[in-house]
Amino acid sequence: MLETLSNAASQALTLMNFFGAALGIFLGSLLGAIPGLNGTMAIALLIPITYTWSPLFAIAMLVGCWKGSVYGGSISAILLNAPGTPEAAATALDGYPLTKQGKAGKALKMALYASVIGAVFSDTLLMVASPPIAALALMFGPAELAMLILFALVVVAGTGAKSQIKGLISTALGILLATVGLDPMTTQQRFTFGSIDLDAGIGLLAMLIGLLVMSEVLIQMEEGWKDAHAEVMVKSDDPDASRVTWAELKGSLGTIFRSSILGSFCGALPGVGSITAAFMGYDQARRLSKHPERFGKGEIQGVAAPEAANNAVCGAGLIPLVTLGIPGALSAAVIMGAFMIHGLAPGPMLMVEHPETIYGLFMLLILSDFFMLVIPLPLMKLGQWVISVPRAYLFPVILALCVIGAFGTHQNLFDVKIMVFFGVLGYFLKKWELSPAALLIAFILGPMAEVYLRQALKISGGDPSIFVTKPLAALFLALAVGAIVWTTLRNRRDKKAAQGRVLSSEPTAQGQKVE
Amino acid sequence: MIQNRKDFKLGVGLAGFCIFLLVYLIPKQVGPLTEADALMPSLVTGFILVFSLLLAVQAIRRPGEKEHHDQSHSGGQGSRWYTIALVVVIMAAYAWLLDITGFVLTSLGAMVALFLVFGVKRWLPIAAISLGTLGGLYLCFDMLLGAPLPVGTLVENLLD
């Protein structure tokens, strides 16, 4: 173990890799600060550039970009009340009131410190928890793994879709698309329509860029956007207005640690994600505060809590990815794409086959958290300029990057056509309230699910009862069924509650409201 | 009376697509449904068929949230769809012409067209951003990463 760690350190701790992690944080903070761009889009656009780089350098940069973008989102949330990323919405609740009080610097710095503490906590958890989970997962056979993926897919089906049925349809469509190309076991052509370009299947990166980036531009065009115009910040004479005092940091530490635990928990569970984590972190801070009435009016702990929670999602989100090969969230799915492009197949074997690379990555992740303390600071001053870039200038550049990004990885023009096709498909999926995120995760997990399912059936001689007679497989199957039942009941309850609220706010015949 | 027409159409459309897959496309493109190769496609298509029918049945009974929004359409919706269609056409042309006119000419043309569609009318920012982006991409892919960008058959012939 010590030898592995020392080899990992010698591979990872190089100036070049430090530069990669730092570059990722810089780009992520910058891109995440722009409303309309998010971390996932930024990672998707950056993957093609990393194709020829070493896996450590590339993945450290991409994960750094993910972390940077989560913090970057808070810059526009605090300065403009326009969250750069969805997970920063909770930060705006108290961040923007602080800006209006002339304490923007304090809010931005507290967001940064909380983000760093959350990220360090989460990355340490990743480093400690991954080896035993991966060792446990190595004991799983094809039947257990097939049912584990089924469970993950059912949970992930809830990501981004309007209803559970639509989420399940999106997931199934993703698996269906994954069957295009050569059969993974018999190499029989499937849905290739005689095209050699489709033999290798649908290009992951081209699909990813189309579904996540181009479709997002089309959707934002349809919804109509309002460019953020930086207001002149209120200046305060108080010297403490632009810094976090020791007393404030000390007073927020409990909140930050609780939010870090919550965020890590949300990150490690498939399908929960950083938006839920941020709001859960904010909610626990408000409920446990001695002054809950100050929340929403510029409470510094209201900035610290969501930022610690949403940054803690990143590291912990890699736990199911590196140990089980299951991406818990969309950003993790995109990172999984990067792993695969660099020849690292996520899953329990990853820690056996590439221990130096994985431990090296863990080390770089923890180091990159400390870079976060330094790199985004100048961006706070640049913040007002960065977030005001009009989207009419931004979108043509993004679309050109989509085309060249799709082409760049394999130098294949067919991939560009695939990207445009999925850009349009992603637009319609969103219009029909289906989930491109669930489709994409299912597309990534589809081939693995198929191989394990068929291997298990081969072992049992075609008898599907193998999935209920093996205790762990049966457990995962029961969890999958339980997740569907639970989500259905929860949705029904939420709809009834929403209908109740609408009814109670409608005026009666006498013109009075029903209480 | 159908309560949620959008979901009903989606459910019926998807169900029809699934039947087409099961009856025609999977047997033709993969093999008989009983073969191992066809197991996953037919299993997943079966699931989609069931969920689509459920969605259609649900749409008959439950009104969708979107139905309420549809009643208050904003006036600019038509022009937005027109702009979206234009962007899609430009992107499709961009993808198809890369092979013929190459990276530089196609990207320049596409970017200028996109800027105009997005309502940017000043030529200086259009030229500066387009040339800056193309220069940056060329430097990054062609020179730094050693991933040559397409020259285009037309440009190649002209250069020869």
Interface residues (C-beta under 8 A of the other chain):
Chain A: I49 Y51 T52 K162 S163 I165 K166 L168 I169 A172 L173 I175 L176 T179 D183 M185 T186 Q188 Q189 R190 F191 T192 F193 M214 V217 L218 M221 E222 G224 R391 A392 Y393 F395 P396 V397 L399 A400 L401 V403 I404 F407 G408 Q411 L413 V416 K417 M419 V420 G423 V424 Y427 W432 E433 G446 A449 E450 L453 R454 L457
Chain B: K6 L10 L14 L25 Q29 V30 G31 A36 D37 L39 M40 P41 V44 T45 F47 I48 F51 S52 L54 L55 Q58 E65 K66 S74 G76 R80 W81 T83 I84 V87 V88 M91 A92 Y94 A95 W96 L98 D99 F103 S107 A110 M111 L114 F115 F118 G119 V120 P125 I129 S130 T133 L134 L137 C140 F141 L145 G146 A147 P148 L149 P150
